[in-house]
C-alpha cells in the first residue's frame, strides 16, 4: 500500500502546475456543496412558514429555489469544466513524456515488447491516469464538500442522532478496502488484455498481404475475438465488483437512516424540535447517501488509474540509452573491433571475441550463413546494441566516449527491411537531420540511387505521399528510396545490410554503379548475398557463430578452398 501511496503522490505531482485552475474547481464545487445544504435549510423554512401561516415569506420561496438551482448550475459548470481542462492537459503532458521516453529507450526494449503492448501503454494506459488523478479528485472535492457540509449541518442540528451515521463509517471503509484489492488485480488484467488486442490488430494490419494470400481471415478474426473476449470478461468482472459494492454501501446507509428515524420518532429524543427542523434533518440525512456512494465509487477509478500509473511510471523509469560520451569528433572512418563480445539478455552469444581493423575508405563485405552474427555486428556501430565485452574504436576513440547523436549522424544505414513513413517522397529521402536539404540535393541523391525516373512517374512526383510503409511501391522502389536517403546523408561510414536483396537485375546494375561512386572516400560495410556486390570488396570477412572464420580478398578466399569457397559454389543459396 505504501508503494501505491508513492505512485499516487507522483501522479498528483503532475497537477501542481495547474493550481490556478484548481482554485476555480474548488470555488465551483464549494458553491455546489453550499446549495445542497441550502436545500435542507430551505425545506425547514418552507414547512415552518406553512405551519405558522406566514404568506409573505412563502412568496419568496419559488425565487429562492430558482436562485439555488442557478448557483448549483454555475458551481457544477465551473468544477466540471476546469476538471476536464486539467484532465486533458494531464493526459496530453504524460503522453508527450512517454513518447519522448520511447524514443530514448534502447533497441533491446523493442525486441522484448510487442508494438501492440507498447502502443496500449501510450494510448490506453495513459488515458486511464486521468481516472486516478483529476476524475477521482473531482469526485473527492465535489462530493467530499457536500458530505462535510451535510454532516456539519446534521451535527449542528442534532449531534446525538448524527453519531448513528458515523458509527457505520468503519464498516463502509472495510468494504471499500476489500473491493480495492479485487479491482486493482482486474485493472492490471484489463490493461494487459488491451495490449493483446492491440497486438493482434497491428500484426494483422502489417501482415495483411500474408493474411489474404493464405486466406487467414477466419483465423485472425478468431484470434481477435478471443483476445477481445478476454478483455471483455475482465472488464465485466470489474463492473460486477463495482456494482455489488455500491448497493451494499447503500444498504448500510439505509440501515443508518432506519436507526435515525426509529430514534428520532421517540418523543423524548425530539423534544421541542419543530416539524420544519425534523423534515430538514431527515432530508439532509437522505441527501448524504448519494455523495457517500459517489465517494466509494472513486475506488474503481482510483484502482484503474493506479494500475495504469504503475505501468506508465515503470516505463518512464526504465534505463535509457547510455549517452555519457562527451566527444564530438569528425570521423574519418577508421573502425577497430578488439575482442568484441555481444550477448543478448536471453543468453544468446551473438558476437564472440571478434577482432577486425577497417581502414578509412575501405569496403568490407561480411558473408556467412543466416544467424552468423553479421547484422548484430553492424548494429554495434551506431550502438543499437551495446558491447558486452571488448572494445570498439572509431579513429582510435572508444565508441562509448563519442556523443550518441554525433556518432549516429556520421553513419548511414540501408537495412534489408526498408522503413518508409506516411509522408512525401521528398520527406522520406530528406528525413531527420537531412530535412533542410535543398530540392537539388534530394534529386541528385535520387538520381544516384536510380530512383528519380520512377519518382517522376508517381502522381505528384516528389510530393507524392507514400502511405503507410510505402506499400504502394515495389520492394525495389522502396529500397532505392532508402538508398537515396543514405546517399544524401553523405556520411564517412556507410552500412549496407543486404541493401540490394529486393532489386531486380537491371536496378541492381545501376545501383551498383551508384554505390561504386558513393563508396569513394568512405568506409563501407556490406552484408550481401549477391556476388556482384562483394567481389570487388577490399576485404571479405567470413563469419560463423559470431566469429571470423576467414578473411581476405575474393581471389584469396577462393584459393583457400575454405568456407567462402563452399558458399561461393552454392552461390549463397543457403542464405
TATAMO-V411571 format. One record per residue. RES is the residue in one small letter. PHI is phi in whole degrees, 0 to 359 (* if undefined). Layout:
# TATAMO-V411571
<<RES/PHI> <RES/PHI>>
This chain:
# TATAMO-V411571
<<x/*> <x/300> <x/297> <x/301> <x/297> <x/297> <x/297> <x/295> <x/298> <x/296> <x/293> <x/295> <x/299> <x/292> <x/273> <x/306> <x/290> <x/255> <x/298> <x/297> <x/292> <x/299> <x/298> <x/296> <x/297> <x/299> <x/298> <x/302> <x/283> <x/292> <x/300> <x/299> <x/296> <x/299> <x/294> <x/297> <x/294> <x/297> <x/299> <x/295> <x/297> <x/297> <x/299> <x/300> <x/295> <x/297> <x/294> <x/297> <x/295> <x/295> <x/296> <x/273> <x/66> <x/275> <x/293> <x/297> <x/290> <x/300> <x/296> <x/279> <x/299> <x/301> <x/295> <x/297> <x/298> <x/297> <x/298> <x/302> <x/296> <x/296> <x/293> <x/300> <x/300> <x/299> <x/298> <x/296> <x/296> <x/303> <x/297> <x/295> <x/296> <x/287> <x/294> <x/297> <x/300> <x/298> <x/302> <x/293> <x/296> <x/297> <x/299> <x/301> <x/296> <x/291> <x/297> <x/298> <x/294> <x/295> <x/296> <x/299> <x/294> <x/302> <x/291> <x/258> <x/282> <x/294> <x/302> <x/300> <x/300> <x/284> <x/280> <x/274> <x/233> <x/286> <x/298> <x/297> <x/288> <x/294> <x/298> <x/299> <x/298> <x/292> <x/266> <x/280> <x/297> <x/297> <x/300> <x/290> <x/298> <x/296> <x/295> <x/277> <x/256> <x/293> <x/295> <x/290> <x/294> <x/300> <x/296> <x/300> <x/289> <x/299> <x/279> <x/297> <x/295> <x/297> <x/298> <x/299> <x/300> <x/292> <x/296> <x/299> <x/297> <x/295> <x/297> <x/295> <x/287> <x/203> <x/293> <x/294> <x/298> <x/294> <x/300> <x/300> <x/295> <x/296> <x/301> <x/279> <x/300> <x/301> <x/298> <x/298> <x/301> <x/297> <x/300> <x/298> <x/296> <x/298> <x/296> <x/303> <x/300> <x/295> <x/290> <x/298> <x/301> <x/291> <x/298> <x/298> <x/296> <x/299> <x/294> <x/295> <x/291> <x/296> <x/297> <x/297> <x/299> <x/302> <x/299> <x/298> <x/300> <x/294> <x/298> <x/294> <x/294> <x/292> <x/252> <x/299> <x/292> <x/290> <x/303> <x/290> <x/291> <x/256> <x/42> <x/265> <x/302> <x/295> <x/296> <x/293> <x/299> <x/294> <x/296> <x/294> <x/300> <x/295> <x/291> <x/292> <x/295> <x/297> <x/297> <x/297> <x/299> <x/295> <x/298> <x/292> <x/297> <x/297> <x/298> <x/299> <x/302> <x/297> <x/279> <x/275> <x/301> <x/298> <x/299> <x/295> <x/295> <x/299> <x/296> <x/298> <x/295> <x/292> <x/297> <x/299> <x/298> <x/297> <x/297> <x/300> <x/298> <x/298> <x/290> <x/298> <x/279> <x/284> <x/306> <x/293> <x/281> <x/291> <x/57> <x/264> <x/293> <x/284> <x/301> <x/298> <x/296> <x/297> <x/298> <x/298> <x/296> <x/296> <x/296> <x/296> <x/296> <x/292> <x/294> <x/288> <x/295> <x/294> <x/298> <x/296> <x/299> <x/299> <x/294> <x/287> <x/290> <x/305> <x/309> <x/296> <x/297> <x/296> <x/293> <x/299> <x/290> <x/292> <x/299> <x/293> <x/298> <x/305> <x/296> <x/291> <x/292> <x/300> <x/292> <x/296> <x/267> <x/297> <x/295> <x/273> <x/302> <x/291> <x/223> <x/267> <x/296> <x/253> <x/280> <x/231> <x/287> <x/272> <x/289> <x/265> <x/115> <x/280> <x/234> <x/223> <x/265> <x/236> <x/49> <x/293> <x/231> <x/219> <x/242> <x/273> <x/297> <x/280> <x/97> <x/296> <x/263> <x/283> <x/233> <x/235> <x/41> <x/264> <x/234> <x/201> <x/247> <x/243> <x/272> <x/305> <x/86> <x/283> <x/251> <x/245> <x/255> <x/255> <x/232> <x/155> <x/294> <x/300> <x/85> <x/284> <x/105> <x/296> <x/293> <x/301> <x/296> <x/290> <x/291> <x/284> <x/295> <x/275> <x/63> <x/290> <x/237> <x/268> <x/303> <x/268> <x/192> <x/79> <x/218> <x/226> <x/242> <x/246> <x/51> <x/83> <x/261> <x/302> <x/301> <x/290> <x/275> <x/265> <x/301> <x/301> <x/292> <x/296> <x/298> <x/291> <x/291> <x/250> <x/234> <x/258> <x/236> <x/238> <x/268> <x/297> <x/267> <x/283> <x/252> <x/240> <x/254> <x/282> <x/220> <x/290> <x/302> <x/300> <x/293> <x/286> <x/282> <x/269> <x/263> <x/62> <x/295> <x/264> <x/297> <x/269> <x/297> <x/284> <x/301> <x/298> <x/294> <x/297> <x/296> <x/298> <x/294> <x/295> <x/295> <x/296> <x/267> <x/58> <x/247> <x/302> <x/297> <x/288> <x/296> <x/294> <x/275> <x/286> <x/310> <x/244> <x/59> <x/289> <x/267> <x/292> <x/280> <x/280> <x/79> <x/301> <x/59> <x/61> <x/289> <x/284> <x/264> <x/285> <x/302> <x/295> <x/293> <x/299> <x/299> <x/289> <x/293> <x/296> <x/291> <x/300> <x/300> <x/292> <x/294> <x/296> <x/296> <x/53> <x/271> <x/291> <x/236> <x/238> <x/244> <x/243> <x/267> <x/52> <x/292> <x/251> <x/292> <x/262> <x/261> <x/282> <x/299> <x/294> <x/299> <x/297> <x/299> <x/292> <x/290> <x/300> <x/296> <x/295> <x/293> <x/305> <x/286> <x/293> <x/285> <x/300> <x/76> <x/224> <x/282> <x/236> <x/246> <x/244> <x/254> <x/214> <x/262> <x/282> <x/300> <x/301> <x/284> <x/247> <x/300> <x/266> <x/295> <x/293> <x/222> <x/249> <x/251> <x/266> <x/246> <x/205> <x/52> <x/78> <x/233> <x/276> <x/270> <x/202> <x/211> <x/159> <x/279> <x/305> <x/294> <x/298> <x/289> <x/296> <x/293> <x/288> <x/56> <x/259> <x/296> <x/299> <x/299> <x/296> <x/298> <x/295> <x/296> <x/277> <x/58> <x/60> <x/292> <x/293> <x/276>>
